[in-house]
Amino acid sequence: MKGKDHTLSELVICAAANDYEDFETVVYEVTRWATERATAANRQTIFETLHEVINDGYVRAYVYAQESAKFKPADCSLEDLDELWFYVTDKGKQFVTRLGGIDGK
């Protein structure tokens, strides 16, 4: 995994590991965990880290398609952030398993 803050990357991946999560839930979880670990996190750094772990193949962005009642892969953009859901890939699941999860996740 590349990037300056591996801890923040780990937290973002773990936040998306339990279920499909919207950005607000990812921000809430990561902020809470980061505070417990005395690590700085804000919406901008979380979005940037989310983008990084998506590019690295640990997390995928999705949109929920009402007509099919299924999640479909999507690009992660700031403009569409309110419509997106995030979930770990197989690579992300393996990473969280090796990591041992966060707070039981």
Secondary structure, DSSP 4 states (H G I P E B T S, - for coil): --SS-HHHHHHHHHHTSSS-EEHHHHHHHHHHHHHHTT----HHHHHHHHHHHHHTTSEEEEEEETTTTEEEE----STTGGGEEEEE-HHHHHHHHHHT-STT-
